Amino acid sequence: MTRRHGYVLLSAVIALVLGLSAAIYAGVAADDGTPRTAVASHRPRHDPSAAPASAGTWVGAWSASPVGGEPGTETQGMAGRSVRNVVHTSVGGTSARITLSNLYGQSALAVTRASIAVAAGDDTAAAAARTMRRLTFGGSTDVVIPPGEQVVSDAVRITVPRAADVLVTTYSPTAAGPVTYHPHARQTSYIAYGDRTEDTTAARYTEQTSAWRYLTALDVLSNESDGTVVVLGDSLTDGITSTENANHRWTDLLARRLRDAVSDGADVPRYSVVNAGISGNQILADGLGRPADNESALDRFERDVLDRTNVKVVVIDLGVNDVLRNPRLADPDRITEGLRTLVRRAHARGLKVVGATLMPFSGHRGSTPARERVRQEINARIRAGEVFDAVVDFDAALRDPWSPRRLRPEYDSGDHLHPSDRGYRRMAETFDLHNLKGAGQAEL
C-alpha cells in the first residue's frame, strides 16, 4: 500500500470515529433517562432545532394533572382536529419537551404531528415569528400512545421565555376516545379542523375551549432554575375562581415572587413552580369510573408529583374536600394520616414537604358546625408540626378577624370557599420562600 493510500485510509477511519462520536453525544444529550412509549415511522429530515442545548438543568415549566375522560369524546375523540393548548411558563429555557397522556383513553391514541411555539401575545393562537418547532418522539414525527399510558417527546431547541404563553399543538387523524383532559384550566386554548399543527397564524383556530387536552407537562432546559416545586392541591390550587387568561392562580403568583426574589439576590432557591391541582380533589377518595376520574391524592401522588422533572420540594394544600364532601362526618385522624402518608412517600425521595392549613368555609352550602370542628382539629395538628416539615398558614392569612370561621370579604370570591384574585395574591404573599430551602426530615 502506498503512502498516499495510507493517508486516504487513515482519513476515512478518523471521519468514521468522529461521526460515531457525534451520534453518541447527540443521543445522550437528548435522553435523560425518561421512559418513552413510541411507535416510529415517517422519519423526519434533519432539523437543527431538534438538537438540545447542552447547558442548563431540566425542570418543570408548567404542568396540569389529568382529571378524567372528556364527556362527548367517547367515540371520536378529537379525530381530524388540531388541538392547540396554551400554557403559561414558570421559568424560561433554551430547549423544551412535552408529556402527552392517554390515561383515560379506551383505545390507542395516534398523534401524527405535534409542534411547540411561543405565543405571539396574550389570548391568541398565533405563534411568535420564527419560534415554531416540530416535535418528535424517539426520532419520529408520529407516536402511538396505548390506553392508560403517556409519552415524553424528544427535546427540541427553542428559546422559551419565563412567564410566557407557549402553544403546544397535536393532531390526531383517527378516532380515539375518550380524550384525557383537565377542565377548569382558566386559560383559553384553541381547536382547528385538519392538520394545522405548524400554522403560525390563528386564522384556522376558530374554536375555543377552557380545557387542556392530552398535554400534562412542559419541561425546559433552564439556566435560571435548579429544580422544581410541585404544588399538590384541589380547586384552591387549580385556581377555579381566578380571572381567566390572567394567570392569577396562587401558584402563578408564587412563581413570580420566587423569580423576583432570586433577581433581587435574596437567599432563596432557584426553583420553578408547577401546579398539580384538581378541582374537587380529595386526599382519600377517588371519583367514579375505571380508571377513576379525579383520583385521590394518595393514588396520583407518584404520577403527578414524584415523577415530575427534577422535583425538589412538594407543597400540599389539601383536605377541605375530604371534610366537605364526606357524606358522613369526616374523621380528622384518617385525613391527617393520609397527609402523613404523602409526606413519608416524599421523604423517601429526599423531598421537603410544606403543608397548608385548611382555609375557612363558613357560609358555604356544605358548612356545618361539626365540619368546622373537624377543620379546626386538622389545623391544630398541622400547626403543632405533627404533619409537615414546614407550614404555610393560609387559614390565619385569609380569615376574617371579626368572624374567623369565614373568609375575609375582600378575599372571598362570593361562594365563601374559593378566594378572589386578591385572595389568591394573599396566599402567594403569605408563603415564606425560605421554607423551600433544605431537604425533608427523616421522620416526623
C-alpha positions as CSV (number, residue, x, y, z in Angstrom):
1,M,0.0,0.0,0.0
2,T,1.4,3.4,-1.0
3,R,1.8,6.3,1.5
4,R,-0.9,8.2,-0.4
5,H,-3.4,5.3,0.0
6,G,-2.4,5.0,3.7
7,Y,-3.3,8.7,4.2
8,V,-6.7,8.2,2.5
9,L,-7.5,5.2,4.7
10,L,-6.4,7.0,7.8
11,S,-8.6,10.0,6.9
12,A,-11.6,7.7,6.4
13,V,-11.1,6.0,9.8
14,I,-10.9,9.4,11.5
15,A,-14.1,10.6,9.8
16,L,-15.9,7.4,10.9
17,V,-14.8,7.8,14.5
18,L,-15.9,11.5,14.6
19,G,-19.2,10.6,13.1
20,L,-19.9,7.9,15.6
21,S,-18.9,10.1,18.5
22,A,-21.2,12.9,17.3
23,A,-24.1,10.5,17.1
24,I,-23.5,9.1,20.6
25,Y,-23.2,12.6,22.0
26,A,-26.5,13.7,20.4
27,G,-28.3,10.6,21.7
28,V,-27.0,11.2,25.3
29,A,-27.8,14.9,25.2
30,A,-31.4,14.3,24.0
31,D,-32.1,11.5,26.5
32,D,-32.0,12.0,30.3
33,G,-33.4,8.6,31.0
34,T,-37.1,9.5,30.9
35,P,-39.1,6.5,29.6
36,R,-40.9,6.9,26.3
37,T,-43.6,5.0,24.5
38,A,-43.4,5.4,20.8
39,V,-44.0,3.7,17.5
40,A,-41.7,5.2,15.0
41,S,-42.4,5.9,11.3
42,H,-42.1,8.7,8.8
43,R,-38.6,9.7,9.9
44,P,-38.2,13.5,9.6
45,R,-35.4,15.2,7.7
46,H,-32.6,16.5,9.8
47,D,-33.7,19.6,11.7
48,P,-31.0,21.5,13.6
49,S,-33.7,22.8,16.0
50,A,-34.2,19.3,17.3
51,A,-30.8,19.3,18.9
52,P,-31.0,20.5,22.5
53,A,-28.6,23.0,24.0
54,S,-26.1,21.3,26.3
55,A,-26.0,23.7,29.3
56,G,-28.6,24.0,32.0
57,T,-30.9,21.9,34.1
58,W,-34.1,20.2,33.1
59,V,-37.0,21.5,35.3
60,G,-40.8,21.6,35.0
61,A,-42.0,24.9,33.5
62,W,-45.7,24.0,33.6
63,S,-48.0,21.0,34.4
64,A,-51.6,20.0,34.7
65,S,-52.9,16.8,36.2
66,P,-55.1,14.6,34.1
67,V,-58.6,14.6,35.6
68,G,-60.7,12.2,33.5
69,G,-62.2,11.3,30.2
70,E,-63.8,14.3,28.5
71,P,-67.6,13.9,28.1
72,G,-68.8,13.7,24.5
73,T,-65.5,12.4,23.2
74,E,-66.0,8.7,24.0
75,T,-66.2,7.5,20.4
76,Q,-64.5,10.1,18.1
77,G,-62.1,11.8,20.5
78,M,-60.5,14.7,18.6
79,A,-60.2,12.9,15.3
80,G,-59.3,15.2,12.4
81,R,-58.7,18.2,14.5
82,S,-55.6,20.1,15.7
83,V,-55.6,20.8,19.5
84,R,-53.6,23.9,20.4
85,N,-53.1,24.1,24.1
86,V,-52.0,27.4,25.6
87,V,-49.9,27.1,28.7
88,H,-48.0,29.7,30.9
89,T,-44.4,29.1,31.9
90,S,-43.0,29.4,35.3
91,V,-39.4,29.7,34.1
92,G,-37.6,30.0,30.8
93,G,-35.2,27.8,29.0
94,T,-33.3,27.0,25.8
95,S,-34.8,23.6,25.0
96,A,-38.2,22.1,25.7
97,R,-40.0,18.7,25.7
98,I,-43.6,17.8,26.5
99,T,-45.6,15.0,28.0
100,L,-48.8,13.7,26.4
101,S,-51.3,11.5,28.2
102,N,-53.8,8.9,27.1
103,L,-54.6,7.9,30.7
104,Y,-58.4,7.8,30.2
105,G,-58.4,6.6,26.6
106,Q,-60.0,3.3,25.9
107,S,-58.1,2.8,22.6
108,A,-54.7,3.7,21.3
109,L,-54.2,7.4,20.5
110,A,-52.3,8.1,17.3
111,V,-50.6,11.5,17.2
112,T,-49.2,12.1,13.7
113,R,-47.9,15.6,14.1
114,A,-47.1,17.8,17.1
115,S,-45.5,21.2,17.5
116,I,-44.4,23.8,20.0
117,A,-44.1,27.6,19.7
118,V,-44.1,30.7,21.8
119,A,-47.4,32.6,21.5
120,A,-47.3,35.9,19.6
121,G,-49.1,37.6,22.5
122,D,-51.8,37.2,25.1
123,D,-55.1,35.5,24.3
124,T,-54.1,34.3,20.8
125,A,-53.4,31.0,18.9
126,A,-50.8,32.8,16.7
127,A,-47.1,31.9,17.1
128,A,-44.3,34.4,17.5
129,A,-42.1,34.8,14.5
130,R,-39.5,32.0,13.9
131,T,-40.5,30.1,17.1
132,M,-42.5,27.2,15.5
133,R,-40.8,23.9,16.1
134,R,-41.9,20.4,15.0
135,L,-41.8,17.8,17.9
136,T,-40.6,14.2,17.5
137,F,-40.9,11.1,19.6
138,G,-38.0,8.7,19.5
139,G,-36.9,10.5,16.3
140,S,-40.3,10.1,14.7
141,T,-42.9,12.7,13.8
142,D,-45.7,10.4,15.0
143,V,-46.4,8.4,18.0
144,V,-49.0,5.9,19.2
145,I,-49.9,6.1,22.9
146,P,-51.6,3.0,24.3
147,P,-54.6,3.3,26.6
148,G,-53.6,4.3,30.1
149,E,-50.1,5.4,29.1
150,Q,-48.2,8.6,28.5
151,V,-45.3,9.6,26.3
152,V,-42.5,12.2,26.5
153,S,-41.3,14.0,23.4
154,D,-37.7,14.4,22.3
155,A,-36.1,17.6,23.3
156,V,-36.2,20.4,20.8
157,R,-34.1,23.6,20.8
158,I,-36.4,26.6,21.3
159,T,-36.0,29.8,23.4
160,V,-38.8,29.7,25.9
161,P,-39.2,33.0,27.9
162,R,-40.2,33.0,31.6
163,A,-43.8,34.0,32.3
164,A,-44.7,33.5,28.7
165,D,-47.6,31.7,26.9
166,V,-46.5,28.6,24.9
167,L,-48.5,26.9,22.2
168,V,-48.4,23.1,22.1
169,T,-50.4,21.6,19.3
170,T,-51.2,18.0,18.4
171,Y,-53.1,16.4,15.5
172,S,-54.8,13.0,15.6
173,P,-56.3,11.8,12.3
174,T,-58.2,8.8,13.7
175,A,-60.9,8.3,16.4
176,A,-59.6,7.5,19.9
177,G,-61.6,8.4,23.0
178,P,-62.4,9.5,25.5
179,V,-59.9,12.4,25.5
180,T,-57.8,12.7,28.6
181,Y,-58.3,16.3,29.8
182,H,-58.0,18.9,32.5
183,P,-61.2,21.0,32.8
184,H,-61.2,24.4,34.6
185,A,-58.0,25.4,33.0
186,R,-58.7,29.2,33.4
187,Q,-56.9,29.5,30.1
188,T,-58.3,29.7,26.6
189,S,-57.0,27.1,24.2
190,Y,-57.9,26.5,20.6
191,I,-59.1,23.9,18.0
192,A,-58.8,23.8,14.2
193,Y,-60.0,21.3,11.7
194,G,-57.4,19.4,9.8
195,D,-53.7,19.2,10.4
196,R,-52.8,22.8,11.3
197,T,-50.1,21.9,13.8
198,E,-47.5,24.2,12.2
199,D,-49.8,27.1,11.3
200,T,-48.3,30.2,12.7
201,T,-51.4,32.3,12.3
202,A,-54.6,32.0,14.3
203,A,-56.8,32.1,11.2
204,R,-57.9,28.4,11.3
205,Y,-58.2,28.2,15.1
206,T,-61.8,29.3,15.3
207,E,-63.0,27.1,18.1
208,Q,-62.1,27.9,21.7
209,T,-62.0,25.6,24.8
210,S,-61.5,26.1,28.5
211,A,-59.8,22.7,28.9
212,W,-56.3,21.3,28.4
213,R,-56.3,18.1,26.3
214,Y,-53.7,15.4,26.3
215,L,-50.9,17.7,27.4
216,T,-49.8,17.2,31.1
217,A,-46.3,18.7,31.3
218,L,-43.9,21.1,29.7
219,D,-40.2,20.8,30.7
220,V,-37.4,23.2,29.8
221,L,-33.6,23.1,29.9
222,S,-33.1,26.1,32.1
223,N,-30.2,28.3,33.2
224,E,-32.3,30.1,35.7
225,S,-33.7,27.2,37.8
226,D,-32.1,24.3,39.7
227,G,-35.2,22.3,40.4
228,T,-39.0,22.1,40.6
229,V,-41.6,22.8,43.3
230,V,-44.8,20.8,42.7
231,V,-47.9,22.1,44.4
232,L,-50.5,19.4,45.1
233,G,-54.0,20.6,45.7
234,D,-57.7,20.9,44.9
235,S,-59.7,23.8,43.4
236,L,-57.9,26.3,45.6
237,T,-54.7,25.4,43.8
238,D,-56.4,24.8,40.4
239,G,-57.5,28.5,40.7
240,I,-61.1,27.8,39.7
241,T,-62.4,31.3,40.6
242,S,-59.4,33.3,39.4
243,T,-59.7,35.6,36.4
244,E,-59.4,33.6,33.1
245,N,-56.3,34.2,31.0
246,A,-54.7,36.3,33.7
247,N,-52.6,33.6,35.4
248,H,-53.8,34.7,38.9
249,R,-53.7,31.2,40.5
250,W,-51.7,31.5,43.7
251,T,-49.1,29.1,42.2
252,D,-48.5,31.6,39.3
253,L,-48.1,34.4,41.8
254,L,-45.7,32.3,43.9
255,A,-43.6,31.6,40.9
256,R,-43.4,35.3,40.2
257,R,-42.4,36.1,43.8
258,L,-39.7,33.5,43.6
259,R,-38.3,34.8,40.3
260,D,-38.3,38.4,41.7
261,A,-36.6,37.3,44.9
262,V,-33.8,35.5,43.0
263,S,-33.3,38.5,40.7
264,D,-33.0,40.7,43.8
265,G,-30.3,38.5,45.2
266,A,-32.3,37.0,48.1
267,D,-31.1,33.8,49.7
268,V,-33.8,31.6,48.3
269,P,-33.7,28.6,46.0
270,R,-33.8,29.0,42.2
271,Y,-36.8,26.8,41.6
272,S,-39.7,26.7,39.1
273,V,-43.3,26.1,40.3
274,V,-45.7,23.8,38.7
275,N,-49.4,23.2,39.5
276,A,-50.8,19.7,40.3
277,G,-54.2,21.0,41.5
278,I,-57.5,19.3,40.6
279,S,-60.9,20.8,41.4
280,G,-62.8,18.6,43.8
281,N,-59.7,16.6,44.7
282,Q,-59.5,14.7,48.0
283,I,-56.7,13.0,49.9
284,L,-58.6,9.8,50.5
285,A,-61.4,9.3,48.0
286,D,-61.4,8.7,44.2
287,G,-64.0,9.7,41.8
288,L,-66.0,7.3,39.7
289,G,-65.0,5.1,36.7
290,R,-62.2,2.8,35.7
291,P,-59.7,4.3,35.8
292,A,-61.1,6.6,38.4
293,D,-61.6,10.2,37.4
294,N,-60.3,12.8,39.8
295,E,-58.0,10.2,41.5
296,S,-57.3,10.7,45.2
297,A,-54.0,12.4,46.2
298,L,-52.8,9.1,47.5
299,D,-53.4,7.4,44.2
300,R,-52.0,10.1,41.9
301,F,-49.1,11.2,44.1
302,E,-46.4,9.3,42.2
303,R,-47.5,10.3,38.7
304,D,-48.5,13.9,39.4
305,V,-45.8,14.8,41.9
306,L,-42.9,12.4,42.4
307,D,-42.5,11.7,38.7
308,R,-42.3,15.4,37.7
309,T,-38.9,16.5,36.4
310,N,-36.2,17.3,39.0
311,V,-38.6,17.8,41.9
312,K,-37.0,19.4,45.0
313,V,-40.0,20.5,47.2
314,V,-43.6,19.4,47.5
315,V,-46.3,21.8,48.7
316,I,-49.6,20.2,49.8
317,D,-52.8,22.2,50.1
318,L,-55.5,19.5,50.5
319,G,-58.2,18.4,53.0
320,V,-61.1,20.8,52.5
321,N,-63.0,18.4,50.2
322,D,-62.4,15.5,52.5
323,V,-64.2,17.5,55.1
324,L,-67.0,19.0,53.0
325,R,-67.8,16.1,50.6
326,N,-67.8,13.2,53.0
327,P,-71.4,12.0,53.3
328,R,-70.7,11.2,56.9
329,L,-68.7,13.3,59.4
330,A,-65.1,13.3,58.3
331,D,-62.5,11.6,60.5
332,P,-59.6,14.0,61.3
333,D,-57.4,11.0,62.2
334,R,-57.8,9.5,58.7
335,I,-57.3,12.8,57.0
336,T,-54.1,13.7,58.9
337,E,-52.8,10.1,58.5
338,G,-53.4,10.4,54.7
339,L,-51.4,13.6,54.7
340,R,-48.6,11.9,56.7
341,T,-48.5,9.1,54.2
342,L,-47.9,11.6,51.4
343,V,-45.1,13.2,53.4
344,R,-43.5,9.8,54.1
345,R,-43.5,9.0,50.4
346,A,-41.9,12.3,49.6
347,H,-39.3,11.9,52.3
348,A,-38.4,8.5,50.8
349,R,-37.3,10.5,47.7
350,G,-35.4,13.1,49.8
351,L,-38.0,15.8,49.2
352,K,-39.1,18.5,51.6
353,V,-42.8,19.0,52.2
354,V,-44.5,22.3,53.0
355,G,-48.2,22.0,54.0
356,A,-51.0,24.4,54.3
357,T,-53.7,24.9,56.9
358,L,-57.3,24.5,55.8
359,M,-59.0,27.8,55.0
360,P,-62.4,28.9,56.4
361,F,-65.6,27.8,54.7
362,S,-68.4,29.1,57.0
363,G,-71.2,30.3,54.8
364,H,-70.6,27.7,52.1
365,R,-73.5,25.4,51.5
366,G,-71.6,22.4,52.9
367,S,-70.6,24.1,56.1
368,T,-71.8,22.8,59.4
369,P,-70.6,23.3,63.0
370,A,-69.5,19.7,63.1
371,R,-67.4,20.0,60.0
372,E,-65.9,23.3,61.3
373,R,-64.7,21.4,64.4
374,V,-63.0,18.8,62.1
375,R,-61.3,21.6,60.2
376,Q,-60.1,23.2,63.4
377,E,-58.8,19.8,64.7
378,I,-56.8,19.2,61.5
379,N,-55.4,22.7,61.5
380,A,-54.3,22.3,65.2
381,R,-52.3,19.2,64.3
382,I,-50.7,20.9,61.2
383,R,-49.7,24.0,63.3
384,A,-48.3,21.7,66.0
385,G,-45.8,20.3,63.5
386,E,-47.3,16.8,63.5
387,V,-47.7,16.6,59.7
388,F,-45.4,18.6,57.5
389,D,-41.7,19.8,57.5
390,A,-42.9,23.4,57.3
391,V,-46.3,25.1,57.4
392,V,-47.9,28.0,55.5
393,D,-50.9,29.2,57.5
394,F,-53.5,30.2,54.8
395,D,-56.2,30.0,57.4
396,A,-54.7,32.7,59.5
397,A,-53.9,34.8,56.5
398,L,-57.3,34.8,54.8
399,R,-59.8,34.5,57.6
400,D,-62.0,37.4,58.7
401,P,-60.6,38.8,62.0
402,W,-64.1,39.6,63.1
403,S,-65.6,36.2,62.1
404,P,-62.6,33.8,62.0
405,R,-64.7,30.9,60.6
406,R,-65.3,32.9,57.4
407,L,-63.0,34.2,54.6
408,R,-62.3,37.9,54.8
409,P,-64.8,39.6,52.4
410,E,-62.2,41.0,50.0
411,Y,-60.6,37.6,49.8
412,D,-63.9,35.8,49.1
413,S,-64.9,35.1,45.5
414,G,-68.5,35.1,46.7
415,D,-69.1,31.4,47.4
416,H,-67.4,31.5,50.8
417,L,-65.0,28.8,49.9
418,H,-62.8,29.9,47.0
419,P,-60.7,33.0,47.0
420,S,-61.0,36.0,44.8
421,D,-58.0,37.3,42.8
422,R,-57.0,39.3,45.9
423,G,-57.3,36.2,48.0
424,Y,-55.0,34.2,45.7
425,R,-52.5,37.0,45.8
426,R,-52.6,37.0,49.6
427,M,-51.9,33.2,49.6
428,A,-48.8,33.7,47.5
429,E,-47.7,36.6,49.6
430,T,-48.1,34.6,52.8
431,F,-45.8,31.8,51.6
432,D,-42.4,32.0,53.2
433,L,-39.9,31.5,50.4
434,H,-37.2,30.4,52.8
435,N,-39.3,27.3,53.6
436,L,-38.3,26.0,50.2
437,K,-34.7,25.6,51.4
438,G,-33.4,22.3,52.6
439,A,-34.4,18.7,52.4
440,G,-37.2,16.7,54.0
441,Q,-36.9,15.3,57.6
442,A,-36.1,11.7,58.0
443,E,-39.1,11.2,60.2
444,L,-41.8,13.4,61.7
